[in-house]
């Protein structure tokens, strides 16, 4: 292999580089970058050496072509030797989905921005709730989903960014209060409406909530390899899964129905029973009103 010697006085160990190739036939997450002037010895991008990821496989995040990474040389005195990378480098929260090399670099080279910097997301009050606090521990997705760990408070969120015509704005992180989320929280000495003590709770919130089992009365295909639940199967679930009843309302109705049943009278044998106006109101109740259209089971 050809070797490139350092320039006199060059002691650099890290370079910020643009990702050129992410295809790795070994499936190891390796990438290729070109670092000038050291890589002039490689005529094509395919000839470049691989950079190995420093993050372990237990953390799954890889850069896209065109994004930035920090490349570290195993031997700073031999730039054509083994290389490792950390990345992608993302300048601001606006660019989680894709952060081009040119704009990502501005966060590292203060005073030499290649493009005007975007406003600090924290300075836009409409962004409140979309960005983890500095004290939080978080796992963030590329677009509109994350897991946030607060003190005794775990939040799994999806759809917290507001969309316009179904598209996320490139320069906005406005909060969508119709998001789907699961919140698990623990607090000492909490009380419910009946003044009963409890310490923990889980909130499951979404437009539609489906509580489904692989083996139940109404089977559905719930293990799609790519989507888990496909769009077609989701429509099938919404049409054929069983709506849960509003339990307290249903019990209230059943109590009134039992009262009507116990107290009804017949004018004489084999004659249909006589009901007063309150009884008729109970008997004419629309039972569909006791079913939730938002929570379904199978």
URGI-V575289 format. One record per run of one state. SS is the DSSP state (~ for helix, > for strand, _ for the rest). FROM is the first residue (numbers start at 1). LEN is the number of residues. If there is no record, write none. Layout:
ss->(SS,SS)
from->(FROM,FROM)
len->(LEN,LEN)
This chain:
ss->(_,>,_,>,_,>,_,~,_,~,_,>,_,>,_,>,_,>,_,~,_,>,~,_,~,_,~,_,>,_,>,_,>,_,>,_,>,_,>,_,>,_,>,_,>,_,>,_,>,_,>,_,~,_,>,_,~,_,>,_,>,_,~,_,~,>,_)
from->(1,5,6,14,22,31,34,38,42,45,48,51,54,67,74,78,79,83,90,93,96,100,101,108,121,124,125,128,137,141,145,151,153,159,161,162,163,165,167,169,175,176,180,192,197,206,209,212,224,225,228,229,231,241,242,246,247,264,265,267,273,275,277,284,287,291,298)
len->(4,1,8,8,9,3,4,4,3,3,3,3,13,7,4,1,4,7,3,3,4,1,7,13,3,1,3,9,4,4,6,2,6,2,1,1,2,2,2,6,1,4,12,5,9,3,3,12,1,3,1,2,10,1,4,1,17,1,2,6,2,2,7,3,4,7,1)
